[in-house]
Amino acid sequence: ILEGKFKRLLQKINPEYEMWMAHDQFLVVYITSTLSEEILAGVDDDLSALELWECTCYHIFSNIRSEISTTQEAISRYQ
């Protein structure tokens, strides 16, 4: 009996969750539309907006760190 009630509960659709998912997917589409192909190549297809944002930030900051390191090395060679 409990199993049947649990299944019925799971089958009910929570309208607030559906609204949240719709907004999340809108943000995913918006963020994705602004990314370069280089960044998109390293992104999974099934990420939430938060996961996509974190992945994008990680990629951008990794590139910035690399560029800073390269610039610092170049400066130290010319000093």
Phi and psi restraints in degrees (range 20) as a CNS / XPLOR table:
assign (resid 1 and name C) (resid 2 and name N)
       (resid 2 and name CA) (resid 2 and name C) 1.0 -62.7 20.0 2
assign (resid 2 and name N) (resid 2 and name CA)
       (resid 2 and name C) (resid 3 and name N) 1.0 -38.8 20.0 2
assign (resid 2 and name C) (resid 3 and name N)
       (resid 3 and name CA) (resid 3 and name C) 1.0 -61.9 20.0 2
assign (resid 3 and name N) (resid 3 and name CA)
       (resid 3 and name C) (resid 4 and name N) 1.0 -41.6 20.0 2
assign (resid 3 and name C) (resid 4 and name N)
       (resid 4 and name CA) (resid 4 and name C) 1.0 -63.6 20.0 2
assign (resid 4 and name N) (resid 4 and name CA)
       (resid 4 and name C) (resid 5 and name N) 1.0 -41.4 20.0 2
assign (resid 4 and name C) (resid 5 and name N)
       (resid 5 and name CA) (resid 5 and name C) 1.0 -64.8 20.0 2
assign (resid 5 and name N) (resid 5 and name CA)
       (resid 5 and name C) (resid 6 and name N) 1.0 -40.2 20.0 2
assign (resid 5 and name C) (resid 6 and name N)
       (resid 6 and name CA) (resid 6 and name C) 1.0 -64.2 20.0 2
assign (resid 6 and name N) (resid 6 and name CA)
       (resid 6 and name C) (resid 7 and name N) 1.0 -42.8 20.0 2
assign (resid 6 and name C) (resid 7 and name N)
       (resid 7 and name CA) (resid 7 and name C) 1.0 -62.3 20.0 2
assign (resid 7 and name N) (resid 7 and name CA)
       (resid 7 and name C) (resid 8 and name N) 1.0 -42.8 20.0 2
assign (resid 7 and name C) (resid 8 and name N)
       (resid 8 and name CA) (resid 8 and name C) 1.0 -64.5 20.0 2
assign (resid 8 and name N) (resid 8 and name CA)
       (resid 8 and name C) (resid 9 and name N) 1.0 -38.1 20.0 2
assign (resid 8 and name C) (resid 9 and name N)
       (resid 9 and name CA) (resid 9 and name C) 1.0 -63.8 20.0 2
assign (resid 9 and name N) (resid 9 and name CA)
       (resid 9 and name C) (resid 10 and name N) 1.0 -42.1 20.0 2
assign (resid 9 and name C) (resid 10 and name N)
       (resid 10 and name CA) (resid 10 and name C) 1.0 -67.0 20.0 2
assign (resid 10 and name N) (resid 10 and name CA)
       (resid 10 and name C) (resid 11 and name N) 1.0 -29.1 20.0 2
assign (resid 10 and name C) (resid 11 and name N)
       (resid 11 and name CA) (resid 11 and name C) 1.0 -77.9 20.0 2
assign (resid 11 and name N) (resid 11 and name CA)
       (resid 11 and name C) (resid 12 and name N) 1.0 -18.4 20.0 2
assign (resid 11 and name C) (resid 12 and name N)
       (resid 12 and name CA) (resid 12 and name C) 1.0 -69.2 20.0 2
assign (resid 12 and name N) (resid 12 and name CA)
       (resid 12 and name C) (resid 13 and name N) 1.0 140.2 20.0 2
assign (resid 12 and name C) (resid 13 and name N)
       (resid 13 and name CA) (resid 13 and name C) 1.0 -97.3 20.0 2
assign (resid 13 and name N) (resid 13 and name CA)
       (resid 13 and name C) (resid 14 and name N) 1.0 126.6 20.0 2
assign (resid 13 and name C) (resid 14 and name N)
       (resid 14 and name CA) (resid 14 and name C) 1.0 -85.9 20.0 2
assign (resid 14 and name N) (resid 14 and name CA)
       (resid 14 and name C) (resid 15 and name N) 1.0 113.3 20.0 2
assign (resid 14 and name C) (resid 15 and name N)
       (resid 15 and name CA) (resid 15 and name C) 1.0 -61.5 20.0 2
assign (resid 15 and name N) (resid 15 and name CA)
       (resid 15 and name C) (resid 16 and name N) 1.0 -33.1 20.0 2
assign (resid 15 and name C) (resid 16 and name N)
       (resid 16 and name CA) (resid 16 and name C) 1.0 -67.3 20.0 2
assign (resid 16 and name N) (resid 16 and name CA)
       (resid 16 and name C) (resid 17 and name N) 1.0 -38.6 20.0 2
assign (resid 16 and name C) (resid 17 and name N)
       (resid 17 and name CA) (resid 17 and name C) 1.0 -66.0 20.0 2
assign (resid 17 and name N) (resid 17 and name CA)
       (resid 17 and name C) (resid 18 and name N) 1.0 -42.0 20.0 2
assign (resid 17 and name C) (resid 18 and name N)
       (resid 18 and name CA) (resid 18 and name C) 1.0 -60.9 20.0 2
assign (resid 18 and name N) (resid 18 and name CA)
       (resid 18 and name C) (resid 19 and name N) 1.0 -41.2 20.0 2
assign (resid 18 and name C) (resid 19 and name N)
       (resid 19 and name CA) (resid 19 and name C) 1.0 -65.2 20.0 2
assign (resid 19 and name N) (resid 19 and name CA)
       (resid 19 and name C) (resid 20 and name N) 1.0 -42.6 20.0 2
assign (resid 19 and name C) (resid 20 and name N)
       (resid 20 and name CA) (resid 20 and name C) 1.0 -61.5 20.0 2
assign (resid 20 and name N) (resid 20 and name CA)
       (resid 20 and name C) (resid 21 and name N) 1.0 -44.2 20.0 2
assign (resid 20 and name C) (resid 21 and name N)
       (resid 21 and name CA) (resid 21 and name C) 1.0 -63.1 20.0 2
assign (resid 21 and name N) (resid 21 and name CA)
       (resid 21 and name C) (resid 22 and name N) 1.0 -39.7 20.0 2
assign (resid 21 and name C) (resid 22 and name N)
       (resid 22 and name CA) (resid 22 and name C) 1.0 -63.5 20.0 2
assign (resid 22 and name N) (resid 22 and name CA)
       (resid 22 and name C) (resid 23 and name N) 1.0 -44.2 20.0 2
assign (resid 22 and name C) (resid 23 and name N)
       (resid 23 and name CA) (resid 23 and name C) 1.0 -65.1 20.0 2
assign (resid 23 and name N) (resid 23 and name CA)
       (resid 23 and name C) (resid 24 and name N) 1.0 -41.3 20.0 2
assign (resid 23 and name C) (resid 24 and name N)
       (resid 24 and name CA) (resid 24 and name C) 1.0 -61.2 20.0 2
assign (resid 24 and name N) (resid 24 and name CA)
       (resid 24 and name C) (resid 25 and name N) 1.0 -45.2 20.0 2
assign (resid 24 and name C) (resid 25 and name N)
       (resid 25 and name CA) (resid 25 and name C) 1.0 -66.6 20.0 2
assign (resid 25 and name N) (resid 25 and name CA)
       (resid 25 and name C) (resid 26 and name N) 1.0 -34.8 20.0 2
assign (resid 25 and name C) (resid 26 and name N)
       (resid 26 and name CA) (resid 26 and name C) 1.0 -60.3 20.0 2
assign (resid 26 and name N) (resid 26 and name CA)
       (resid 26 and name C) (resid 27 and name N) 1.0 -45.5 20.0 2
assign (resid 26 and name C) (resid 27 and name N)
       (resid 27 and name CA) (resid 27 and name C) 1.0 -63.9 20.0 2
assign (resid 27 and name N) (resid 27 and name CA)
       (resid 27 and name C) (resid 28 and name N) 1.0 -38.9 20.0 2
assign (resid 27 and name C) (resid 28 and name N)
       (resid 28 and name CA) (resid 28 and name C) 1.0 -60.5 20.0 2
assign (resid 28 and name N) (resid 28 and name CA)
       (resid 28 and name C) (resid 29 and name N) 1.0 -46.5 20.0 2
assign (resid 28 and name C) (resid 29 and name N)
       (resid 29 and name CA) (resid 29 and name C) 1.0 -63.0 20.0 2
assign (resid 29 and name N) (resid 29 and name CA)
       (resid 29 and name C) (resid 30 and name N) 1.0 -43.6 20.0 2
assign (resid 29 and name C) (resid 30 and name N)
       (resid 30 and name CA) (resid 30 and name C) 1.0 -62.9 20.0 2
assign (resid 30 and name N) (resid 30 and name CA)
       (resid 30 and name C) (resid 31 and name N) 1.0 -49.4 20.0 2
assign (resid 30 and name C) (resid 31 and name N)
       (resid 31 and name CA) (resid 31 and name C) 1.0 -62.5 20.0 2
assign (resid 31 and name N) (resid 31 and name CA)
       (resid 31 and name C) (resid 32 and name N) 1.0 -45.7 20.0 2
assign (resid 31 and name C) (resid 32 and name N)
       (resid 32 and name CA) (resid 32 and name C) 1.0 -59.7 20.0 2
assign (resid 32 and name N) (resid 32 and name CA)
       (resid 32 and name C) (resid 33 and name N) 1.0 -37.3 20.0 2
assign (resid 32 and name C) (resid 33 and name N)
       (resid 33 and name CA) (resid 33 and name C) 1.0 -67.9 20.0 2
assign (resid 33 and name N) (resid 33 and name CA)
       (resid 33 and name C) (resid 34 and name N) 1.0 -16.9 20.0 2
assign (resid 33 and name C) (resid 34 and name N)
       (resid 34 and name CA) (resid 34 and name C) 1.0 -99.5 20.0 2
assign (resid 34 and name N) (resid 34 and name CA)
       (resid 34 and name C) (resid 35 and name N) 1.0 -3.6 20.0 2
assign (resid 34 and name C) (resid 35 and name N)
       (resid 35 and name CA) (resid 35 and name C) 1.0 -89.8 20.0 2
assign (resid 35 and name N) (resid 35 and name CA)
       (resid 35 and name C) (resid 36 and name N) 1.0 150.0 20.0 2
assign (resid 35 and name C) (resid 36 and name N)
       (resid 36 and name CA) (resid 36 and name C) 1.0 -74.8 20.0 2
assign (resid 36 and name N) (resid 36 and name CA)
       (resid 36 and name C) (resid 37 and name N) 1.0 162.8 20.0 2
assign (resid 36 and name C) (resid 37 and name N)
       (resid 37 and name CA) (resid 37 and name C) 1.0 -63.0 20.0 2
assign (resid 37 and name N) (resid 37 and name CA)
       (resid 37 and name C) (resid 38 and name N) 1.0 -32.9 20.0 2
assign (resid 37 and name C) (resid 38 and name N)
       (resid 38 and name CA) (resid 38 and name C) 1.0 -61.1 20.0 2
assign (resid 38 and name N) (resid 38 and name CA)
       (resid 38 and name C) (resid 39 and name N) 1.0 -44.8 20.0 2
assign (resid 38 and name C) (resid 39 and name N)
       (resid 39 and name CA) (resid 39 and name C) 1.0 -72.2 20.0 2
assign (resid 39 and name N) (resid 39 and name CA)
       (resid 39 and name C) (resid 40 and name N) 1.0 -41.8 20.0 2
assign (resid 39 and name C) (resid 40 and name N)
       (resid 40 and name CA) (resid 40 and name C) 1.0 -59.8 20.0 2
assign (resid 40 and name N) (resid 40 and name CA)
       (resid 40 and name C) (resid 41 and name N) 1.0 -30.9 20.0 2
assign (resid 40 and name C) (resid 41 and name N)
       (resid 41 and name CA) (resid 41 and name C) 1.0 -63.1 20.0 2
assign (resid 41 and name N) (resid 41 and name CA)
       (resid 41 and name C) (resid 42 and name N) 1.0 -28.0 20.0 2
assign (resid 41 and name C) (resid 42 and name N)
       (resid 42 and name CA) (resid 42 and name C) 1.0 -98.3 20.0 2
assign (resid 42 and name N) (resid 42 and name CA)
       (resid 42 and name C) (resid 43 and name N) 1.0 14.5 20.0 2
assign (resid 42 and name C) (resid 43 and name N)
       (resid 43 and name CA) (resid 43 and name C) 1.0 -112.9 20.0 2
assign (resid 43 and name N) (resid 43 and name CA)
       (resid 43 and name C) (resid 44 and name N) 1.0 134.8 20.0 2
assign (resid 43 and name C) (resid 44 and name N)
       (resid 44 and name CA) (resid 44 and name C) 1.0 -72.3 20.0 2
assign (resid 44 and name N) (resid 44 and name CA)
       (resid 44 and name C) (resid 45 and name N) 1.0 157.8 20.0 2
assign (resid 44 and name C) (resid 45 and name N)
       (resid 45 and name CA) (resid 45 and name C) 1.0 -79.8 20.0 2
assign (resid 45 and name N) (resid 45 and name CA)
       (resid 45 and name C) (resid 46 and name N) 1.0 -23.3 20.0 2
assign (resid 45 and name C) (resid 46 and name N)
       (resid 46 and name CA) (resid 46 and name C) 1.0 -110.0 20.0 2
assign (resid 46 and name N) (resid 46 and name CA)
       (resid 46 and name C) (resid 47 and name N) 1.0 39.5 20.0 2
assign (resid 46 and name C) (resid 47 and name N)
       (resid 47 and name CA) (resid 47 and name C) 1.0 -90.8 20.0 2
assign (resid 47 and name N) (resid 47 and name CA)
       (resid 47 and name C) (resid 48 and name N) 1.0 150.5 20.0 2
assign (resid 47 and name C) (resid 48 and name N)
       (resid 48 and name CA) (resid 48 and name C) 1.0 -76.3 20.0 2
assign (resid 48 and name N) (resid 48 and name CA)
       (resid 48 and name C) (resid 49 and name N) 1.0 170.4 20.0 2
assign (resid 48 and name C) (resid 49 and name N)
       (resid 49 and name CA) (resid 49 and name C) 1.0 -60.7 20.0 2
assign (resid 49 and name N) (resid 49 and name CA)
       (resid 49 and name C) (resid 50 and name N) 1.0 -41.4 20.0 2
assign (resid 49 and name C) (resid 50 and name N)
       (resid 50 and name CA) (resid 50 and name C) 1.0 -63.7 20.0 2
assign (resid 50 and name N) (resid 50 and name CA)
       (resid 50 and name C) (resid 51 and name N) 1.0 -45.9 20.0 2
assign (resid 50 and name C) (resid 51 and name N)
       (resid 51 and name CA) (resid 51 and name C) 1.0 -63.0 20.0 2
assign (resid 51 and name N) (resid 51 and name CA)
       (resid 51 and name C) (resid 52 and name N) 1.0 -40.8 20.0 2
assign (resid 51 and name C) (resid 52 and name N)
       (resid 52 and name CA) (resid 52 and name C) 1.0 -63.7 20.0 2
assign (resid 52 and name N) (resid 52 and name CA)
       (resid 52 and name C) (resid 53 and name N) 1.0 -43.8 20.0 2
assign (resid 52 and name C) (resid 53 and name N)
       (resid 53 and name CA) (resid 53 and name C) 1.0 -62.0 20.0 2
assign (resid 53 and name N) (resid 53 and name CA)
       (resid 53 and name C) (resid 54 and name N) 1.0 -45.4 20.0 2
assign (resid 53 and name C) (resid 54 and name N)
       (resid 54 and name CA) (resid 54 and name C) 1.0 -63.5 20.0 2
assign (resid 54 and name N) (resid 54 and name CA)
       (resid 54 and name C) (resid 55 and name N) 1.0 -41.7 20.0 2
assign (resid 54 and name C) (resid 55 and name N)
       (resid 55 and name CA) (resid 55 and name C) 1.0 -62.8 20.0 2
assign (resid 55 and name N) (resid 55 and name CA)
       (resid 55 and name C) (resid 56 and name N) 1.0 -43.1 20.0 2
assign (resid 55 and name C) (resid 56 and name N)
       (resid 56 and name CA) (resid 56 and name C) 1.0 -63.8 20.0 2
assign (resid 56 and name N) (resid 56 and name CA)
       (resid 56 and name C) (resid 57 and name N) 1.0 -46.5 20.0 2
assign (resid 56 and name C) (resid 57 and name N)
       (resid 57 and name CA) (resid 57 and name C) 1.0 -60.4 20.0 2
assign (resid 57 and name N) (resid 57 and name CA)
       (resid 57 and name C) (resid 58 and name N) 1.0 -43.3 20.0 2
assign (resid 57 and name C) (resid 58 and name N)
       (resid 58 and name CA) (resid 58 and name C) 1.0 -60.0 20.0 2
assign (resid 58 and name N) (resid 58 and name CA)
       (resid 58 and name C) (resid 59 and name N) 1.0 -45.6 20.0 2
assign (resid 58 and name C) (resid 59 and name N)
       (resid 59 and name CA) (resid 59 and name C) 1.0 -63.3 20.0 2
assign (resid 59 and name N) (resid 59 and name CA)
       (resid 59 and name C) (resid 60 and name N) 1.0 -46.4 20.0 2
assign (resid 59 and name C) (resid 60 and name N)
       (resid 60 and name CA) (resid 60 and name C) 1.0 -64.2 20.0 2
assign (resid 60 and name N) (resid 60 and name CA)
       (resid 60 and name C) (resid 61 and name N) 1.0 -46.8 20.0 2
assign (resid 60 and name C) (resid 61 and name N)
       (resid 61 and name CA) (resid 61 and name C) 1.0 -69.3 20.0 2
assign (resid 61 and name N) (resid 61 and name CA)
       (resid 61 and name C) (resid 62 and name N) 1.0 -29.5 20.0 2
assign (resid 61 and name C) (resid 62 and name N)
       (resid 62 and name CA) (resid 62 and name C) 1.0 -64.4 20.0 2
assign (resid 62 and name N) (resid 62 and name CA)
       (resid 62 and name C) (resid 63 and name N) 1.0 -43.2 20.0 2
assign (resid 62 and name C) (resid 63 and name N)
       (resid 63 and name CA) (resid 63 and name C) 1.0 -64.8 20.0 2
assign (resid 63 and name N) (resid 63 and name CA)
       (resid 63 and name C) (resid 64 and name N) 1.0 -40.6 20.0 2
assign (resid 63 and name C) (resid 64 and name N)
       (resid 64 and name CA) (resid 64 and name C) 1.0 -63.9 20.0 2
assign (resid 64 and name N) (resid 64 and name CA)
       (resid 64 and name C) (resid 65 and name N) 1.0 -44.5 20.0 2
assign (resid 64 and name C) (resid 65 and name N)
       (resid 65 and name CA) (resid 65 and name C) 1.0 -59.3 20.0 2
assign (resid 65 and name N) (resid 65 and name CA)
       (resid 65 and name C) (resid 66 and name N) 1.0 -41.4 20.0 2
assign (resid 65 and name C) (resid 66 and name N)
       (resid 66 and name CA) (resid 66 and name C) 1.0 -63.6 20.0 2
assign (resid 66 and name N) (resid 66 and name CA)
       (resid 66 and name C) (resid 67 and name N) 1.0 -43.9 20.0 2
assign (resid 66 and name C) (resid 67 and name N)
       (resid 67 and name CA) (resid 67 and name C) 1.0 -65.2 20.0 2
assign (resid 67 and name N) (resid 67 and name CA)
       (resid 67 and name C) (resid 68 and name N) 1.0 -39.0 20.0 2
assign (resid 67 and name C) (resid 68 and name N)
       (resid 68 and name CA) (resid 68 and name C) 1.0 -63.1 20.0 2
assign (resid 68 and name N) (resid 68 and name CA)
       (resid 68 and name C) (resid 69 and name N) 1.0 -44.3 20.0 2
assign (resid 68 and name C) (resid 69 and name N)
       (resid 69 and name CA) (resid 69 and name C) 1.0 -61.6 20.0 2
assign (resid 69 and name N) (resid 69 and name CA)
       (resid 69 and name C) (resid 70 and name N) 1.0 -44.5 20.0 2
assign (resid 69 and name C) (resid 70 and name N)
       (resid 70 and name CA) (resid 70 and name C) 1.0 -62.7 20.0 2
assign (resid 70 and name N) (resid 70 and name CA)
       (resid 70 and name C) (resid 71 and name N) 1.0 -42.5 20.0 2
assign (resid 70 and name C) (resid 71 and name N)
       (resid 71 and name CA) (resid 71 and name C) 1.0 -64.9 20.0 2
assign (resid 71 and name N) (resid 71 and name CA)
       (resid 71 and name C) (resid 72 and name N) 1.0 -42.6 20.0 2
assign (resid 71 and name C) (resid 72 and name N)
       (resid 72 and name CA) (resid 72 and name C) 1.0 -62.8 20.0 2
assign (resid 72 and name N) (resid 72 and name CA)
       (resid 72 and name C) (resid 73 and name N) 1.0 -40.2 20.0 2
assign (resid 72 and name C) (resid 73 and name N)
       (resid 73 and name CA) (resid 73 and name C) 1.0 -63.8 20.0 2
assign (resid 73 and name N) (resid 73 and name CA)
       (resid 73 and name C) (resid 74 and name N) 1.0 -42.5 20.0 2
assign (resid 73 and name C) (resid 74 and name N)
       (resid 74 and name CA) (resid 74 and name C) 1.0 -64.2 20.0 2
assign (resid 74 and name N) (resid 74 and name CA)
       (resid 74 and name C) (resid 75 and name N) 1.0 -41.8 20.0 2
assign (resid 74 and name C) (resid 75 and name N)
       (resid 75 and name CA) (resid 75 and name C) 1.0 -64.2 20.0 2
assign (resid 75 and name N) (resid 75 and name CA)
       (resid 75 and name C) (resid 76 and name N) 1.0 -43.2 20.0 2
assign (resid 75 and name C) (resid 76 and name N)
       (resid 76 and name CA) (resid 76 and name C) 1.0 -66.5 20.0 2
assign (resid 76 and name N) (resid 76 and name CA)
       (resid 76 and name C) (resid 77 and name N) 1.0 -28.1 20.0 2
assign (resid 76 and name C) (resid 77 and name N)
       (resid 77 and name CA) (resid 77 and name C) 1.0 -70.1 20.0 2
assign (resid 77 and name N) (resid 77 and name CA)
       (resid 77 and name C) (resid 78 and name N) 1.0 -30.0 20.0 2
assign (resid 77 and name C) (resid 78 and name N)
       (resid 78 and name CA) (resid 78 and name C) 1.0 -94.9 20.0 2
assign (resid 78 and name N) (resid 78 and name CA)
       (resid 78 and name C) (resid 79 and name N) 1.0 1.6 20.0 2
